[in-house]
C-alpha cells in the first residue's frame, strides 16, 4: 500500500494548484504535471510485501487554516491482489478514487508489472472528472534498471480532451532511460492540440501541434513538468487501525532495519501463516470475507470508500451515473515495445476477495511481487 500512497501523495500540492486554474485548456495541461509527478519507480531491492486482506494505510496532510487532505487505502483482495484508495480535500473540492490489480509476468529479459486499473480524480468546482490509466513498470533483469513502459492516458470528457503518453523503452544501444512522447487531442474531432516530448525524470514539454512540422522546437515556456526526486508533500500516517500496515509488518520492518534477514523472513512467514489460519477458519465456517472500508460501485466500476464526506460522494456518483461518457471505458492496450504487449483490460465485475492457498515463504528475499 505504501507504493500506491507514494505515487498519489508525493506531490499533492500540484493537484491543488491545478484545481485553482480557471482556464480549462491550461487546467488540463497543468493536470498533466501532477500525473507525471505520480510516476515513481519501485525499489525492488526493498522487496515490497503483498498486503494482507483488510490491511489499511491511513494518512492526512495539514495545509493549515483548517485545510486538510486525507488519504486512505485498503487491500480489498489478495488473489488477485487489488488495492483500493481514496483521497479527498473538502476545502478545494477534490476527491479521487483508484484501484489497481497488479499483473506481474516474466518476459525473458524483464519482469513486467501491469497495473490493471484506473484512477478517477474529480474537481467539484469545475464539474470535471479526470480518468487516468498508468503505464507498466518494466524491470530489465540484465541491465539492472527499471523503467516505466507503455501507454498511459488521461481523459477529461468535460473538457473534451485526452492525453495519450508513450513511455518509451530504452533501446539496448543508445537512447535514454525514461523518455516519452505523446499528444493531447480533442476527443470529438480527433484534432491534435499539443505534442508531448521529453523525459519524465527531467522535463516534459507540451508544445502546440503544428501539422507537417518535422521537428518540435520546445522552449522553457512549454515545460509542463519538472521532476522532483523527493516528495514535495509528506503525509502523516496513522497507526490507529488494527490492520494498519505499520502494525501488521512491525516485526518485519524492525528486522529489515537491523539487517537481520533471518528474523525478517520469520516475521513475514508468521504474518502469512496467521492469514492462512484465518482463511481456513472462514472456509470451515462458510463465511466470506468482505472489505471493511470499501464497496464495489457497479455504476462507477470502482471500489468506493464507504464513509467519505457526503457532499463529495453524492456529487461524484450522481455525475458518473448521469452520463456514461463521463467514465470512458478503460483502454490499456499497449503499443508494441520491447518484450511488452498488453491486451488485457480489467474486469468490471467486483473480484473475489478470498485468497488461494499459497506455499509459505521461508526467506525475506521471497517477498511478494507488487
C-alpha positions, 0 to 999 in steps of 0.5 A, spaced: 500 500 500 505 504 501 507 504 493 500 506 491 500 512 497 507 514 494 505 515 487 498 519 489 501 523 495 508 525 493 506 531 490 499 533 492 500 540 492 500 540 484 493 537 484 491 543 488 494 548 484 491 545 478 484 545 481 485 553 482 486 554 474 480 557 471 482 556 464 480 549 462 485 548 456 491 550 461 487 546 467 488 540 463 495 541 461 497 543 468 493 536 470 498 533 466 504 535 471 501 532 477 500 525 473 507 525 471 509 527 478 505 520 480 510 516 476 515 513 481 519 507 480 519 501 485 525 499 489 525 492 488 531 491 492 526 493 498 522 487 496 515 490 497 510 485 501 503 483 498 498 486 503 494 482 507 486 482 506 483 488 510 490 491 511 489 499 511 494 505 510 491 511 513 494 518 512 492 526 512 496 532 510 495 539 514 495 545 509 493 549 515 487 554 516 483 548 517 485 545 510 486 538 510 487 532 505 486 525 507 488 519 504 486 512 505 487 505 502 485 498 503 487 491 500 480 489 498 483 482 495 489 478 495 488 473 489 488 477 485 491 482 489 487 489 488 488 495 492 483 500 493 484 508 495 481 514 496 483 521 497 479 527 498 480 535 500 473 538 502 476 545 502 478 545 494 473 540 492 477 534 490 476 527 491 479 521 487 478 514 487 483 508 484 484 501 484 489 497 481 490 489 480 497 488 479 499 483 473 506 481 474 509 476 468 516 474 466 518 476 459 525 473 458 529 479 459 524 483 464 519 482 469 513 486 467 508 489 472 501 491 469 497 495 473 490 493 471 486 499 473 484 506 473 484 512 477 478 517 477 480 524 480 474 529 480 474 537 481 467 539 484 468 546 482 469 545 475 464 539 474 470 535 471 472 528 472 479 526 470 480 518 468 487 516 468 490 509 466 498 508 468 503 505 464 507 498 466 513 498 470 518 494 466 524 491 470 530 489 465 533 483 469 540 484 465 541 491 465 539 492 472 534 498 471 527 499 471 523 503 467 516 505 466 513 502 459 507 503 455 501 507 454 498 511 459 492 516 458 488 521 461 481 523 459 477 529 461 470 528 457 468 535 460 473 538 457 473 534 451 480 532 451 485 526 452 492 525 453 495 519 450 503 518 453 508 513 450 513 511 455 518 509 451 523 503 452 530 504 452 533 501 446 539 496 448 544 501 444 543 508 445 537 512 447 535 514 454 532 511 460 525 514 461 523 518 455 516 519 452 512 522 447 505 523 446 499 528 444 493 531 447 487 531 442 480 533 442 476 527 443 470 529 438 474 531 432 480 527 433 484 534 432 491 534 435 492 540 440 499 539 443 505 534 442 508 531 448 516 530 448 521 529 453 523 525 459 519 524 465 525 524 470 527 531 467 522 535 463 516 534 459 514 539 454 507 540 451 508 544 445 502 546 440 501 541 434 503 544 428 501 539 422 507 537 417 512 540 422 518 535 422 521 537 428 518 540 435 522 546 437 520 546 445 522 552 449 522 553 457 515 556 456 512 549 454 515 545 460 509 542 463 513 538 468 519 538 472 521 532 476 522 532 483 526 526 486 523 527 493 516 528 495 514 535 495 508 533 500 509 528 506 503 525 509 502 523 516 500 516 517 496 513 522 497 507 526 490 507 529 487 501 525 488 494 527 490 492 520 494 498 519 500 496 515 505 499 520 502 494 525 501 488 521 509 488 518 512 491 525 516 485 526 518 485 519 520 492 518 524 492 525 528 486 522 529 489 515 532 495 519 537 491 523 539 487 517 537 481 520 534 477 514 533 471 518 528 474 523 525 478 517 523 472 513 520 469 520 516 475 521 513 475 514 512 467 514 508 468 521 504 474 518 502 469 512 501 463 516 496 467 521 492 469 514 492 462 512 489 460 519 484 465 518 482 463 511 481 456 513 477 458 519 472 462 514 472 456 509 470 451 515 465 456 517 462 458 510 463 465 511 466 470 506 470 475 507 468 482 505 472 489 505 471 493 511 472 500 508 470 499 501 464 497 496 464 495 489 460 501 485 457 497 479 455 504 476 462 507 477 466 500 476 470 502 482 471 500 489 468 506 493 470 508 500 464 507 504 464 513 509 467 519 505 464 526 506 457 526 503 457 532 499 463 529 495 460 522 494 453 524 492 456 529 487 461 524 484 456 518 483 450 522 481 455 525 475 458 518 473 451 515 473 448 521 469 452 520 463 456 514 461 461 518 457 463 521 463 467 514 465 470 512 458 471 505 458 478 503 460 483 502 454 490 499 456 492 496 450 499 497 449 503 499 443 508 494 441 515 495 445 520 491 447 518 484 450 511 488 452 504 487 449 498 488 453 491 486 451 488 485 457 483 490 460 480 489 467 474 486 469 468 490 471 465 485 475 467 486 483 473 480 484 473 475 489 476 477 495 478 470 498 485 468 497 488 461 494 492 457 498 499 459 497 506 455 499 509 459 505 515 463 504 521 461 508 526 467 506 525 475 506 528 475 499 521 471 497 517 477 498 511 478 494 511 481 487 507 488 487 
